[in-house]
Amino acid sequence: MTTDIKAKLTRHNQTPRKTRLVAGLIKGKKIKDALDQLNFSDRKSALALKKLINSAVANAKENFQVDKEALYVKNLTVDKGIVMKRGMPRAFGRSSLIRKRTSNVSLVLGVTGDKDNK
């Protein structure tokens, strides 16, 4: 039986490019190693990804009765979210556009004892 545990983070207030830098550090790692990596990262998105992993682990325990040591980060994708547009006053009464980009993060955890794990 293949069990995939999913969790999502939507409208994270950081650009997808910056969030992908942190996401690349933890892809394919065991949960303990991924959390250790995020604890020592000084990036803003490390805290949000840490909360997302803890949420997925709680989903695994509650819904599938899977132990934390048997889990690993199977897939982690960072997609573009909504772009909030704001204006900044400029010279001669003009304004310029500021784009506040957001990210949508999808996390899939796998169980190490599954048959499809390589």
C-alpha positions, 0 to 999 in steps of 0.5 A, a space after each residue: 500500500 502506497 501512502 502519501 501524506 500531503 500538506 499545503 501552504 498557500 499565500 506564503 509572503 515570500 517570492 517563489 524564487 527565494 522559497 525554492 532555495 530553501 526547499 531544495 535543501 530538504 528534498 528527499 531527506 528524512 524528516 529529522 534531517 530536514 528539520 535539522 537543516 531548517 533549524 540552522 537556516 537563517 532564511 525567512 521561509 525556513 520557519 514556514 517550511 518547518 511548520 508545514 513539515 510538522 503539519 504533515 507529520 501530524 497528519 500522518 500520525 492522526 490519519 495513517 498512524 505512521 511513525 515520524 521516523 518512517 517518513 521522508 520528504 518525497 516531493 516538495 514543489 513551490 509554485 507562484 501564488 497571487 501577486 499583490 500590486 501596490 503603488 509607490 509615489 515617485 517624482 512629478 506626481 507619478 507612481 510606480 508599481 510594486 509587485 508583492 509576490 507570494 508562494 504556494 507550497 505543496 509537500 508530499 511525505 512518503 513512508 520508507 517501508 513502501 514498495 515504490 520507494 527506491 
